[in-house]
């Protein structure tokens, strides 16, 4: 049958179904580092539970769809696995989330994963005639499959607003892109539009997430200098960022650094900042800094005019 794993009559459908299962297996496991971080910190921080609650709902819907259709083994097997994994994610989130986020997540869970799913099951089995059940349920699955791909929009908006990719799961975005391609092919070869069409949107949103990640990603060795005059010391800095991050770009051969203003008066920086190489830092003591500078090579000095 078309939905079988190793159907010789439809080898393309079988291979794309196997590929979809393998890649989706990795998709479901992609958030594991995120939840390991939650476990280590004993806090969910700024992470949202919405993608996992929606993904859980999508998994139970596709299980129901595969059972009603009866010939979609690849859909059935991977979504059973996904249902278990997403449930674990939700439970971990509930354990470590603050009270307000926990209550909100529980509300999402009972409204979507319990009440809404029960309503769909009742309507499908008791109010839709059997010849139209696959079409009705497939339409519902298509709509919520799109919701799974659109759910990370909350993370996208957070990345754009904060200009930080701390909460952008790049691994998940990458595997979602591959998964969308595999399941699109499966839907195409099995002539199942309810599987094929939502993965077009999934491919688009996944590409957007990856583009934002590489646009806002900051080098790990970026250094930040305080702007209080009594805390300035010679520092070796090797990274630079955009002007919007208040980064001063020096000529070739020098360094760049980020300045964060802590003064109540809006200033651009401090009056004088000294930049020295890392090897010159040894032996320099704050108390005799001026004496050391006379004996060693003079450091490069950057003059920054304060603007009130």
MIDOSE-1310 file (N, C-alpha, C; in nm, 2 decimals, decimal comma, always signed):
residues 308
xxxx	+0,08/-0,12/+0,00/+0,00/+0,00/+0,00/+0,09/+0,12/+0,00; +0,03/+0,24/-0,04/+0,11/+0,36/-0,06/+0,17/+0,41/+0,06; +0,11/+0,38/+0,18/+0,17/+0,44/+0,30/+0,26/+0,35/+0,37; +0,29/+0,23/+0,31/+0,38/+0,13/+0,37/+0,52/+0,18/+0,37
xxxx	+0,60/+0,12/+0,47/+0,74/+0,16/+0,48/+0,82/+0,11/+0,36; +0,80/-0,02/+0,32/+0,89/-0,08/+0,22/+0,80/-0,13/+0,10; +0,71/-0,05/+0,06/+0,62/-0,09/-0,05/+0,69/-0,09/-0,18; +0,70/-0,21/-0,25/+0,76/-0,22/-0,37/+0,68/-0,15/-0,49
xxxx	+0,55/-0,14/-0,47/+0,47/-0,08/-0,57/+0,49/+0,07/-0,57; +0,53/+0,13/-0,46/+0,55/+0,27/-0,45/+0,69/+0,30/-0,38; +0,80/+0,27/-0,44/+0,93/+0,28/-0,37/+0,96/+0,43/-0,33; +0,92/+0,52/-0,42/+0,95/+0,66/-0,39/+0,87/+0,71/-0,26
xxxx	+0,75/+0,67/-0,25/+0,67/+0,70/-0,13/+0,73/+0,63/-0,01; +0,77/+0,51/-0,02/+0,83/+0,44/+0,09/+0,96/+0,50/+0,14; +1,05/+0,54/+0,04/+1,17/+0,60/+0,08/+1,16/+0,74/+0,14; +1,06/+0,82/+0,09/+1,04/+0,95/+0,14/+0,98/+0,94/+0,28
xxxx	+0,89/+0,83/+0,30/+0,83/+0,81/+0,44/+0,94/+0,77/+0,54; +1,04/+0,69/+0,50/+1,15/+0,65/+0,58/+1,23/+0,77/+0,62; +1,26/+0,85/+0,51/+1,34/+0,97/+0,53/+1,27/+1,07/+0,63; +1,14/+1,08/+0,61/+1,06/+1,17/+0,69/+1,06/+1,12/+0,84
xxxx	+1,06/+0,99/+0,86/+1,06/+0,94/+1,00/+1,20/+0,96/+1,06; +1,31/+0,94/+0,99/+1,44/+0,96/+1,04/+1,46/+1,11/+1,08; +1,43/+1,20/+0,98/+1,45/+1,34/+1,01/+1,36/+1,39/+1,12; +1,23/+1,35/+1,11/+1,14/+1,39/+1,22/+1,18/+1,34/+1,36
xxxx	+1,24/+1,23/+1,36/+1,30/+1,18/+1,49/+1,40/+1,28/+1,54; +1,49/+1,33/+1,46/+1,58/+1,43/+1,50/+1,52/+1,56/+1,53; +1,41/+1,59/+1,46/+1,34/+1,72/+1,49/+1,28/+1,71/+1,63; +1,22/+1,60/+1,66/+1,16/+1,59/+1,80/+1,27/+1,60/+1,91
xxxx	+1,39/+1,55/+1,87/+1,50/+1,55/+1,97/+1,58/+1,68/+1,97; +1,56/+1,77/+1,87/+1,64/+1,89/+1,86/+1,63/+1,98/+1,99; +1,51/+1,99/+2,05/+1,50/+2,08/+2,17/+1,57/+2,02/+2,30; +1,62/+1,90/+2,29/+1,68/+1,84/+2,41/+1,79/+1,93/+2,47
xxxx	+1,88/+1,99/+2,40/+1,98/+2,08/+2,46/+1,91/+2,20/+2,54; +1,80/+2,25/+2,48/+1,72/+2,35/+2,55/+1,67/+2,31/+2,68; +1,62/+2,19/+2,69/+1,56/+2,14/+2,82/+1,67/+2,09/+2,91; +1,79/+2,05/+2,86/+1,90/+2,03/+2,95/+1,95/+2,15/+3,02
xxxx	+1,94/+2,26/+2,94/+1,98/+2,39/+3,00/+1,88/+2,43/+3,10; +1,75/+2,41/+3,07/+1,64/+2,44/+3,17/+1,67/+2,36/+3,30; +1,70/+2,23/+3,28/+1,73/+2,14/+3,40/+1,85/+2,19/+3,48; +1,95/+2,23/+3,41/+2,07/+2,27/+3,48/+2,05/+2,40/+3,56
xxxx	+1,98/+2,49/+3,50/+1,95/+2,62/+3,56/+1,83/+2,62/+3,65; +1,75/+2,51/+3,65/+1,63/+2,49/+3,73/+1,53/+2,61/+3,70; +1,54/+2,66/+3,58/+1,45/+2,77/+3,54/+1,43/+2,76/+3,39; +1,31/+2,80/+3,35/+1,28/+2,81/+3,20/+1,33/+2,94/+3,14
xxxx	+1,37/+3,03/+3,22/+1,42/+3,16/+3,17/+1,31/+3,23/+3,08; +1,36/+3,26/+2,96/+1,26/+3,33/+2,86/+1,21/+3,23/+2,76; +1,22/+3,10/+2,78/+1,17/+3,01/+2,68/+1,02/+3,00/+2,69; +0,96/+2,98/+2,57/+0,81/+2,97/+2,56/+0,77/+2,82/+2,55
xxxx	+0,66/+2,79/+2,61/+0,61/+2,65/+2,60/+0,51/+2,63/+2,48; +0,48/+2,74/+2,42/+0,38/+2,74/+2,31/+0,42/+2,64/+2,20; +0,54/+2,64/+2,14/+0,57/+2,55/+2,03/+0,55/+2,40/+2,07; +0,58/+2,37/+2,20/+0,57/+2,23/+2,24/+0,43/+2,18/+2,27
xxxx	+0,35/+2,28/+2,32/+0,21/+2,24/+2,34/+0,14/+2,23/+2,20; +0,17/+2,31/+2,11/+0,11/+2,30/+1,97/+0,16/+2,18/+1,90; +0,29/+2,15/+1,92/+0,35/+2,03/+1,85/+0,28/+1,90/+1,91; +0,26/+1,90/+2,04/+0,19/+1,79/+2,10/+0,05/+1,77/+2,04
xxxx	-0,02/+1,88/+2,02/-0,16/+1,87/+1,97/-0,15/+1,82/+1,82; -0,05/+1,87/+1,75/-0,03/+1,83/+1,61/-0,01/+1,68/+1,60; +0,08/+1,62/+1,69/+0,11/+1,48/+1,69/-0,01/+1,39/+1,72; -0,10/+1,43/+1,81/-0,21/+1,35/+1,84/-0,31/+1,36/+1,73
xxxx	-0,32/+1,47/+1,66/-0,41/+1,49/+1,54/-0,36/+1,40/+1,43; -0,23/+1,39/+1,40/-0,18/+1,31/+1,29/-0,19/+1,16/+1,32; -0,19/+1,13/+1,45/-0,21/+0,99/+1,49/-0,36/+0,95/+1,46; -0,45/+1,04/+1,49/-0,59/+1,01/+1,46/-0,62/+1,01/+1,31
xxxx	-0,55/+1,10/+1,24/-0,56/+1,10/+1,09/-0,51/+0,97/+1,03; -0,40/+0,92/+1,08/-0,34/+0,80/+1,02/-0,43/+0,68/+1,05; -0,49/+0,68/+1,17/-0,58/+0,57/+1,21/-0,70/+0,57/+1,12; -0,76/+0,68/+1,10/-0,88/+0,69/+1,02/-0,85/+0,66/+0,87
xxxx	-0,74/+0,70/+0,82/-0,70/+0,68/+0,68/-0,66/+0,53/+0,66; -0,60/+0,47/+0,76/-0,56/+0,33/+0,77/-0,44/+0,29/+0,68; -0,39/+0,37/+0,60/-0,27/+0,33/+0,51/-0,16/+0,43/+0,52; -0,13/+0,49/+0,64/-0,03/+0,59/+0,66/+0,06/+0,55/+0,77
xxxx	+0,13/+0,44/+0,76/+0,22/+0,39/+0,87/+0,33/+0,49/+0,90; +0,39/+0,55/+0,81/+0,50/+0,65/+0,84/+0,45/+0,76/+0,93; +0,33/+0,81/+0,90/+0,27/+0,91/+0,98/+0,24/+0,86/+1,12; +0,19/+0,74/+1,13/+0,15/+0,69/+1,26/+0,27/+0,66/+1,35
xxxx	+0,37/+0,60/+1,30/+0,49/+0,57/+1,39/+0,56/+0,69/+1,44; +0,59/+0,78/+1,35/+0,67/+0,90/+1,39/+0,59/+0,99/+1,49; +0,46/+1,00/+1,47/+0,38/+1,09/+1,56/+0,35/+1,02/+1,69; +0,35/+0,89/+1,70/+0,34/+0,82/+1,83/+0,47/+0,86/+1,91
xxxx	+0,58/+0,85/+1,85/+0,71/+0,89/+1,91/+0,71/+1,04/+1,95; +0,66/+1,12/+1,86/+0,66/+1,27/+1,88/+0,56/+1,30/+1,99; +0,45/+1,23/+2,01/+0,36/+1,26/+2,11/+0,42/+1,23/+2,25; +0,50/+1,12/+2,26/+0,56/+1,09/+2,39/+0,67/+1,20/+2,42
xxxx	+0,75/+1,23/+2,32/+0,86/+1,33/+2,34/+0,81/+1,47/+2,38; +0,71/+1,51/+2,31/+0,65/+1,65/+2,34/+0,58/+1,65/+2,47; +0,52/+1,54/+2,51/+0,46/+1,53/+2,65/+0,57/+1,55/+2,75; +0,69/+1,49/+2,73/+0,80/+1,50/+2,83/+0,84/+1,64/+2,83
xxxx	+0,86/+1,71/+2,72/+0,90/+1,85/+2,72/+0,80/+1,94/+2,80; +0,67/+1,92/+2,78/+0,57/+2,00/+2,85/+0,58/+1,97/+3,00; +0,60/+1,85/+3,04/+0,61/+1,82/+3,18/+0,74/+1,88/+3,25; +0,85/+1,88/+3,17/+0,97/+1,94/+3,22/+0,95/+2,09/+3,24
xxxx	+0,89/+2,15/+3,14/+0,86/+2,29/+3,14/+0,77/+2,33/+3,26; +0,67/+2,25/+3,29/+0,58/+2,27/+3,40/+0,66/+2,26/+3,54; +0,75/+2,17/+3,54/+0,83/+2,15/+3,67/+0,91/+2,28/+3,70; +0,98/+2,34/+3,60/+1,07/+2,44/+3,63/+1,02/+2,58/+3,59
xxxx	+0,91/+2,60/+3,54/+0,85/+2,73/+3,50/+0,81/+2,80/+3,62; +0,82/+2,94/+3,62/+0,76/+3,02/+3,73/+0,61/+3,00/+3,73; +0,54/+3,04/+3,84/+0,40/+3,01/+3,86/+0,32/+3,06/+3,75; +0,34/+3,19/+3,71/+0,26/+3,25/+3,60/+0,27/+3,17/+3,47
xxxx	+0,39/+3,14/+3,43/+0,41/+3,06/+3,31/+0,36/+2,92/+3,32; +0,36/+2,86/+3,44/+0,31/+2,73/+3,46/+0,16/+2,72/+3,44; +0,09/+2,82/+3,50/-0,06/+2,83/+3,48/-0,10/+2,85/+3,34; -0,02/+2,94/+3,27/-0,05/+2,97/+3,13/-0,03/+2,84/+3,05
xxxx	+0,07/+2,77/+3,07/+0,10/+2,64/+3,00/-0,01/+2,54/+3,02; -0,05/+2,52/+3,15/-0,16/+2,43/+3,18/-0,29/+2,47/+3,11; -0,32/+2,60/+3,10/-0,44/+2,64/+3,03/-0,43/+2,61/+2,88; -0,31/+2,63/+2,82/-0,29/+2,60/+2,68/-0,32/+2,45/+2,66
xxxx	-0,26/+2,37/+2,75/-0,26/+2,22/+2,74/-0,41/+2,17/+2,75; -0,48/+2,21/+2,85/-0,62/+2,16/+2,86/-0,71/+2,21/+2,76; -0,69/+2,34/+2,71/-0,78/+2,39/+2,61/-0,75/+2,33/+2,47; -0,62/+2,31/+2,44/-0,59/+2,26/+2,31/-0,57/+2,11/+2,30
xxxx	-0,49/+2,06/+2,39/-0,46/+1,91/+2,38/-0,56/+1,82/+2,44; -0,65/+1,87/+2,52/-0,75/+1,79/+2,58/-0,89/+1,83/+2,52; -0,94/+1,95/+2,55/-1,07/+1,99/+2,50/-1,09/+1,99/+2,35; -0,99/+2,06/+2,28/-1,01/+2,07/+2,14/-0,99/+1,94/+2,07
xxxx	-0,90/+1,85/+2,11/-0,88/+1,72/+2,05/-1,00/+1,63/+2,07; -1,06/+1,64/+2,20/-1,18/+1,56/+2,22/-1,30/+1,60/+2,14; -1,31/+1,73/+2,11/-1,42/+1,79/+2,03/-1,40/+1,74/+1,89; -1,28/+1,74/+1,83/-1,25/+1,69/+1,70/-1,28/+1,55/+1,68
xxxx	-1,24/+1,47/+1,78/-1,27/+1,32/+1,78/-1,42/+1,30/+1,77; -1,50/+1,37/+1,86/-1,64/+1,35/+1,86/-1,71/+1,39/+1,73; -1,67/+1,51/+1,68/-1,73/+1,56/+1,56/-1,70/+1,46/+1,44; -1,57/+1,41/+1,43/-1,53/+1,33/+1,32/-1,61/+1,19/+1,32
xxxx	-1,62/+1,13/+1,44/-1,68/+1,00/+1,45/-1,83/+1,00/+1,45; -1,89/+1,10/+1,50/-2,04/+1,10/+1,52/-2,11/+1,20/+1,43; -2,05/+1,30/+1,37/-2,12/+1,40/+1,29/-2,07/+1,40/+1,15; -1,96/+1,33/+1,11/-1,91/+1,33/+0,98/-1,93/+1,19/+0,92
xxxx	-1,99/+1,18/+0,81/-2,01/+1,05/+0,75/-1,88/+0,99/+0,71; -1,87/+0,85/+0,71/-1,74/+0,78/+0,70/-1,67/+0,82/+0,57; -1,74/+0,83/+0,45/-1,66/+0,87/+0,33/-1,60/+1,01/+0,34; -1,64/+1,09/+0,43/-1,59/+1,23/+0,43/-1,50/+1,25/+0,55
xxxx	-1,48/+1,15/+0,63/-1,40/+1,17/+0,76/-1,26/+1,20/+0,73; -1,20/+1,13/+0,63/-1,06/+1,16/+0,59/-1,04/+1,30/+0,54; -1,13/+1,35/+0,46/-1,12/+1,49/+0,41/-1,14/+1,59/+0,52; -1,24/+1,57/+0,61/-1,26/+1,66/+0,72/-1,14/+1,66/+0,81
xxxx	-1,09/+1,55/+0,86/-0,98/+1,54/+0,95/-0,85/+1,59/+0,89; -0,83/+1,56/+0,76/-0,72/+1,60/+0,69/-0,71/+1,75/+0,68; -0,83/+1,82/+0,66/-0,83/+1,97/+0,66/-0,79/+2,02/+0,80; -0,84/+1,96/+0,90/-0,81/+2,00/+1,04/-0,66/+1,99/+1,06
xxxx	-0,60/+1,87/+1,02/-0,46/+1,85/+1,04/-0,38/+1,95/+0,96; -0,42/+1,98/+0,84/-0,35/+2,08/+0,76/-0,34/+2,21/+0,83; -0,45/+2,25/+0,88/-0,46/+2,38/+0,95/-0,36/+2,39/+1,07; -0,36/+2,28/+1,15/-0,28/+2,28/+1,27/-0,13/+2,25/+1,24
xxxx	-0,11/+2,18/+1,13/+0,03/+2,16/+1,09/+0,09/+2,30/+1,05; +0,02/+2,38/+0,99/+0,06/+2,52/+0,97/+0,09/+2,59/+1,10; +0,00/+2,56/+1,20/+0,02/+2,63/+1,33/+0,15/+2,59/+1,40; +0,19/+2,46/+1,37/+0,31/+2,41/+1,43/+0,43/+2,49/+1,37
xxxx	+0,42/+2,52/+1,24/+0,53/+2,60/+1,18/+0,53/+2,74/+1,21; +0,41/+2,80/+1,23/+0,39/+2,94/+1,26/+0,42/+2,97/+1,41; +0,40/+2,86/+1,50/+0,42/+2,88/+1,64/+0,56/+2,95/+1,68; +0,67/+2,91/+1,61/+0,80/+2,98/+1,64/+0,80/+3,13/+1,60
xxxx	+0,69/+3,18/+1,55/+0,69/+3,32/+1,52/+0,71/+3,40/+1,65; +0,66/+3,35/+1,76/+0,69/+3,42/+1,89/+0,83/+3,43/+1,92; +0,91/+3,33/+1,88/+1,06/+3,33/+1,90/+1,12/+3,43/+1,80; +1,07/+3,43/+1,68/+1,12/+3,52/+1,58/+1,11/+3,66/+1,62
xxxx	+0,99/+3,70/+1,67/+0,96/+3,83/+1,72/+1,06/+3,87/+1,83; +1,08/+3,77/+1,92/+1,17/+3,80/+2,04/+1,31/+3,82/+1,99; +1,36/+3,75/+1,89/+1,49/+3,76/+1,83/+1,50/+3,90/+1,77; +1,40/+3,94/+1,69/+1,41/+4,07/+1,62/+1,41/+4,19/+1,73
xxxx	+1,33/+4,17/+1,83/+1,31/+4,28/+1,93/+1,44/+4,29/+2,02; +1,50/+4,18/+2,06/+1,61/+4,18/+2,15/+1,75/+4,18/+2,07; +1,74/+4,15/+1,94/+1,86/+4,13/+1,86/+1,96/+4,03/+1,92; +1,89/+3,92/+1,98/+1,97/+3,82/+2,04/+1,91/+3,68/+2,00
xxxx	+1,99/+3,58/+1,97/+1,95/+3,45/+1,93/+1,96/+3,35/+2,04; +1,96/+3,40/+2,17/+1,97/+3,31/+2,28/+1,85/+3,21/+2,28; +1,74/+3,26/+2,24/+1,62/+3,17/+2,25/+1,58/+3,11/+2,11; +1,67/+3,12/+2,02/+1,65/+3,06/+1,88/+1,71/+2,92/+1,87
xxxx	+1,63/+2,82/+1,87/+1,69/+2,68/+1,86/+1,73/+2,65/+1,72; +1,85/+2,68/+1,68/+1,90/+2,67/+1,54/+1,89/+2,52/+1,50; +1,92/+2,43/+1,59/+1,92/+2,29/+1,55/+1,78/+2,25/+1,51; +1,68/+2,30/+1,58/+1,54/+2,27/+1,55/+1,50/+2,32/+1,41
xxxx	+1,54/+2,45/+1,39/+1,51/+2,51/+1,26/+1,57/+2,44/+1,14; +1,69/+2,39/+1,16/+1,76/+2,32/+1,05/+1,69/+2,19/+1,02; +1,66/+2,11/+1,12/+1,59/+1,98/+1,10/+1,45/+2,00/+1,05; +1,38/+2,11/+1,09/+1,25/+2,13/+1,04/+1,25/+2,16/+0,89
xxxx	+1,36/+2,22/+0,84/+1,37/+2,24/+0,70/+1,38/+2,11/+0,62; +1,47/+2,02/+0,67/+1,49/+1,89/+0,61/+1,36/+1,81/+0,62; +1,29/+1,82/+0,73/+1,17/+1,74/+0,75/+1,06/+1,79/+0,66; +1,05/+1,92/+0,64/+0,95/+1,97/+0,55/+0,97/+1,92/+0,40
xxxx	+1,10/+1,91/+0,36/+1,12/+1,86/+0,23/+1,08/+1,71/+0,22; +1,12/+1,63/+0,32/+1,09/+1,49/+0,31/+0,94/+1,46/+0,31; +0,87/+1,53/+0,40/+0,72/+1,51/+0,41/+0,65/+1,57/+0,29; +0,70/+1,67/+0,23/+0,64/+1,72/+0,11/+0,65/+1,62/+0,00
xxxx	+0,77/+1,55/-0,01/+0,78/+1,45/-0,11/+0,69/+1,33/-0,08; +0,68/+1,29/+0,05/+0,59/+1,18/+0,08/+0,44/+1,22/+0,04; +0,40/+1,34/+0,07/+0,26/+1,38/+0,03/+0,24/+1,38/-0,12; +0,35/+1,42/-0,19/+0,34/+1,43/-0,33/+0,33/+1,29/-0,39
xxxx	+0,41/+1,19/-0,35/+0,41/+1,06/-0,40/+0,29/+0,98/-0,36; +0,23/+1,01/-0,25/+0,11/+0,94/-0,20/-0,01/+1,01/-0,24; +0,00/+1,12/-0,31/-0,11/+1,20/-0,35/-0,20/+1,24/-0,23; -0,13/+1,28/-0,13/-0,20/+1,33/+0,00/-0,18/+1,48/+0,01
xxxx	-0,27/+1,56/-0,03/-0,25/+1,71/-0,02/-0,24/+1,76/+0,12; -0,30/+1,68/+0,22/-0,30/+1,73/+0,36/-0,17/+1,71/+0,42; -0,08/+1,63/+0,36/+0,06/+1,62/+0,41/+0,15/+1,71/+0,33; +0,12/+1,72/+0,20/+0,21/+1,80/+0,11/+0,20/+1,95/+0,14
xxxx	+0,09/+2,01/+0,14/+0,07/+2,16/+0,14/+0,13/+2,22/+0,26; +0,10/+2,17/+0,38/+0,16/+2,25/+0,50/+0,31/+2,25/+0,51; +0,38/+2,15/+0,44/+0,52/+2,15/+0,45/+0,59/+2,26/+0,36; +0,51/+2,31/+0,27/+0,56/+2,43/+0,19/+0,58/+2,55/+0,29
xxxx	+0,47/+2,57/+0,37/+0,49/+2,68/+0,47/+0,60/+2,64/+0,57; +0,61/+2,52/+0,61/+0,71/+2,48/+0,71/+0,85/+2,51/+0,65; +0,87/+2,48/+0,53/+1,00/+2,51/+0,47/+1,03/+2,66/+0,47; +0,93/+2,74/+0,44/+0,95/+2,89/+0,44/+0,99/+2,94/+0,58
xxxx	+0,91/+2,90/+0,68/+0,93/+2,96/+0,82/+1,06/+2,91/+0,87; +1,10/+2,78/+0,84/+1,23/+2,73/+0,89/+1,35/+2,81/+0,83; +1,34/+2,84/+0,70/+1,44/+2,92/+0,64/+1,45/+3,06/+0,70; +1,34/+3,12/+0,73/+1,34/+3,25/+0,80/+1,41/+3,24/+0,93
xxxx	+1,38/+3,14/+1,01/+1,45/+3,13/+1,14/+1,60/+3,11/+1,13; +1,64/+3,03/+1,03/+1,79/+3,02/+1,01/+1,85/+3,14/+0,97; +1,79/+3,22/+0,88/+1,84/+3,34/+0,83/+1,86/+3,44/+0,95; +1,76/+3,45/+1,04/+1,76/+3,54/+1,15/+1,87/+3,50/+1,25
xxxx	+1,89/+3,37/+1,26/+2,00/+3,32/+1,35/+2,14/+3,37/+1,30; +2,17/+3,35/+1,18/+2,30/+3,39/+1,13/+2,31/+3,55/+1,12; +2,20/+3,62/+1,11/+2,20/+3,76/+1,10/+2,23/+3,82/+1,24; +2,17/+3,77/+1,34/+2,18/+3,83/+1,48/+2,29/+3,75/+1,56
xxxx	+2,34/+3,65/+1,51/+2,44/+3,57/+1,59/+2,56/+3,66/+1,62; +2,61/+3,65/+1,75/+2,72/+3,73/+1,79/+2,84/+3,64/+1,81; +2,96/+3,68/+1,78/+3,08/+3,60/+1,81/+3,09/+3,57/+1,96; +3,14/+3,45/+1,99/+3,14/+3,42/+2,14/+3,25/+3,50/+2,21
xxxx	+3,35/+3,55/+2,14/+3,46/+3,62/+2,21/+3,43/+3,77/+2,21; +3,31/+3,82/+2,19/+3,28/+3,96/+2,21/+3,30/+4,00/+2,35; +3,37/+4,11/+2,37/+3,39/+4,16/+2,51/+3,32/+4,30/+2,53; +3,28/+4,32/+2,65/+3,21/+4,44/+2,69/+3,29/+4,52/+2,79
xxxx	+3,31/+4,65/+2,77/+3,38/+4,73/+2,87/+3,28/+4,81/+2,95; +3,30/+4,83/+3,08/+3,22/+4,92/+3,16/+3,26/+5,06/+3,12; +3,18/+5,16/+3,15/+3,21/+5,30/+3,12/+3,24/+5,38/+3,24; +3,24/+5,32/+3,36/+3,28/+5,40/+3,48/+3,43/+5,41/+3,48
xxxx	+3,48/+5,53/+3,50/+3,62/+5,56/+3,49/+3,71/+5,48/+3,59; +3,65/+5,45/+3,71/+3,73/+5,39/+3,81/+3,75/+5,24/+3,79; +3,68/+5,18/+3,69/+3,68/+5,04/+3,67/+3,75/+5,00/+3,54; +3,81/+5,10/+3,47/+3,87/+5,08/+3,34/+4,01/+5,02/+3,36
xxxx	+4,04/+4,91/+3,29/+4,17/+4,85/+3,30/+4,21/+4,81/+3,16; +4,34/+4,79/+3,13/+4,38/+4,74/+3,00/+4,32/+4,61/+2,97; +4,26/+4,59/+2,86/+4,19/+4,47/+2,82/+4,22/+4,44/+2,68; +4,24/+4,31/+2,65/+4,26/+4,26/+2,51/+4,13/+4,22/+2,46
xxxx	+4,09/+4,28/+2,34/+3,96/+4,26/+2,28/+3,98/+4,22/+2,14; +3,90/+4,12/+2,09/+3,93/+4,06/+1,96/+3,80/+4,07/+1,87; +3,69/+4,11/+1,92/+3,57/+4,10/+1,84/+3,50/+4,24/+1,82; +3,42/+4,25/+1,72/+3,35/+4,37/+1,68/+3,21/+4,34/+1,65
xxxx	+3,12/+4,43/+1,67/+2,98/+4,41/+1,63/+2,93/+4,54/+1,56; +2,80/+4,54/+1,52/+2,75/+4,66/+1,45/+2,74/+4,78/+1,53; +2,72/+4,90/+1,46/+2,72/+5,02/+1,53/+2,60/+5,03/+1,62; +2,49/+4,96/+1,59/+2,37/+4,97/+1,67/+2,40/+4,91/+1,81
xxxx	+2,51/+4,83/+1,82/+2,54/+4,77/+1,95/+2,65/+4,86/+2,02; +2,67/+4,98/+1,97/+2,76/+5,08/+2,03/+2,90/+5,02/+2,03; +2,94/+4,97/+1,91/+3,08/+4,91/+1,89/+3,16/+5,01/+1,82; +3,28/+5,03/+1,86/+3,37/+5,12/+1,80/+3,47/+5,04/+1,71
xxxx	+3,47/+5,06/+1,58/+3,56/+4,99/+1,50/+3,69/+5,06/+1,48; +3,80/+5,00/+1,51/+3,93/+5,06/+1,50/+4,00/+5,02/+1,37; +4,10/+5,09/+1,32/+4,17/+5,06/+1,20/+4,23/+4,92/+1,21; +4,27/+4,87/+1,09/+4,33/+4,73/+1,08/+4,45/+4,73/+1,17
xxxx	+4,47/+4,62/+1,24/+4,58/+4,60/+1,33/+4,55/+4,64/+1,47; +4,44/+4,70/+1,50/+4,40/+4,74/+1,64/+4,28/+4,65/+1,68; +4,21/+4,69/+1,78/+4,11/+4,61/+1,83/+3,98/+4,68/+1,83; +3,87/+4,61/+1,86/+3,74/+4,68/+1,87/+3,67/+4,64/+2,01
xxxx	+3,58/+4,72/+2,06/+3,52/+4,69/+2,18/+3,38/+4,75/+2,19; +3,30/+4,69/+2,28/+3,17/+4,74/+2,30/+3,16/+4,83/+2,43; +3,10/+4,94/+2,42/+3,08/+5,03/+2,53/+2,94/+5,04/+2,57; +2,90/+5,01/+2,70/+2,77/+5,02/+2,75/+2,76/+5,14/+2,85
xxxx	+2,68/+5,23/+2,82/+2,67/+5,35/+2,90/+2,59/+5,32/+3,03; +2,65/+5,35/+3,15/+2,58/+5,33/+3,27/+2,56/+5,47/+3,34; +2,59/+5,57/+3,27/+2,57/+5,71/+3,33/+2,42/+5,75/+3,31; +2,37/+5,83/+3,41/+2,23/+5,89/+3,39/+2,23/+5,99/+3,28
xxxx	+2,35/+6,04/+3,25/+2,36/+6,14/+3,14/+2,39/+6,06/+3,01; +2,31/+6,09/+2,90/+2,34/+6,01/+2,78/+2,47/+6,05/+2,71; +2,57/+5,96/+2,72/+2,70/+5,98/+2,67/+2,73/+5,87/+2,57; +2,83/+5,89/+2,48/+2,87/+5,79/+2,39/+2,97/+5,70/+2,44
xxxx	+3,05/+5,74/+2,54/+3,15/+5,66/+2,59/+3,23/+5,73/+2,70; +3,36/+5,69/+2,72/+3,44/+5,75/+2,82/+3,55/+5,84/+2,75; +3,62/+5,91/+2,82/+3,72/+6,01/+2,76/+3,84/+5,94/+2,70; +3,88/+5,83/+2,76/+4,01/+5,77/+2,72/+4,00/+5,62/+2,75
xxxx	+4,03/+5,54/+2,65/+4,03/+5,39/+2,66/+4,16/+5,34/+2,61; +4,23/+5,26/+2,69/+4,36/+5,20/+2,65/+4,34/+5,06/+2,60; +4,41/+5,03/+2,49/+4,40/+4,89/+2,43/+4,54/+4,84/+2,42; +4,57/+4,72/+2,48/+4,70/+4,66/+2,48/+4,68/+4,51/+2,44
xxxx	+4,79/+4,46/+2,39/+4,79/+4,31/+2,35/+4,78/+4,23/+2,47; +4,73/+4,10/+2,45/+4,71/+4,01/+2,56/+4,85/+3,98/+2,63; +4,95/+3,97/+2,56/+5,08/+3,93/+2,62/+5,14/+4,04/+2,71; +5,09/+4,17/+2,69/+5,14/+4,28/+2,77/+5,06/+4,29/+2,90
xxxx	+4,96/+4,21/+2,92/+4,88/+4,22/+3,04/+4,96/+4,16/+3,16; +5,04/+4,07/+3,14/+5,12/+4,00/+3,25/+5,20/+4,11/+3,32; +5,19/+4,11/+3,45/+5,28/+4,20/+3,53/+5,23/+4,34/+3,55; +5,11/+4,37/+3,48/+5,06/+4,51/+3,49/+4,97/+4,51/+3,61
xxxx	+4,99/+4,60/+3,70/+4,91/+4,62/+3,82/+4,85/+4,75/+3,82; +4,72/+4,76/+3,86/+4,65/+4,88/+3,86/+4,72/+4,99/+3,93; +4,78/+4,96/+4,04/+4,84/+5,07/+4,13/+4,96/+5,14/+4,06; +5,04/+5,07/+3,98/+5,15/+5,13/+3,91/+5,14/+5,12/+3,76
xxxx	+5,02/+5,14/+3,71/+4,99/+5,13/+3,56/+5,07/+5,24/+3,49; +5,07/+5,36/+3,54/+5,14/+5,47/+3,47/+5,29/+5,44/+3,46; +5,35/+5,38/+3,57/+5,49/+5,35/+3,57/+5,52/+5,24/+3,46; +5,44/+5,14/+3,45/+5,46/+5,03/+3,35/+5,45/+5,08/+3,21
xxxx	+5,36/+5,18/+3,19/+5,34/+5,23/+3,05/+5,46/+5,31/+3,01; +5,54/+5,36/+3,10/+5,66/+5,44/+3,06/+5,77/+5,34/+3,01; +5,77/+5,22/+3,07/+5,88/+5,13/+3,04/+5,85/+5,04/+2,92; +5,72/+5,01/+2,90/+5,68/+4,92/+2,79/+5,64/+5,00/+2,67
xxxx	+5,60/+4,93/+2,57/+5,55/+5,00/+2,45/+5,43/+5,08/+2,48; +5,42/+5,20/+2,43/+5,30/+5,28/+2,46/+5,18/+5,21/+2,40; +5,07/+5,20/+2,47/+4,95/+5,14/+2,41/+4,88/+5,24/+2,32; +4,80/+5,18/+2,23/+4,72/+5,27/+2,15/+4,61/+5,33/+2,23
xxxx	+4,57/+5,45/+2,20/+4,47/+5,52/+2,28/+4,36/+5,57/+2,19; +4,24/+5,55/+2,23/+4,13/+5,59/+2,15/+4,06/+5,70/+2,23; +4,05/+5,82/+2,17/+3,98/+5,93/+2,23/+3,83/+5,93/+2,19; +3,74/+5,94/+2,29/+3,60/+5,94/+2,27/+3,54/+6,06/+2,34
xxxx	+3,48/+6,14/+2,26/+3,42/+6,27/+2,32/+3,28/+6,24/+2,38; +3,27/+6,28/+2,50/+3,14/+6,26/+2,56/+3,04/+6,36/+2,50; +2,92/+6,31/+2,48/+2,81/+6,40/+2,43/+2,70/+6,41/+2,53; +2,67/+6,52/+2,58/+2,56/+6,54/+2,68/+2,43/+6,58/+2,61
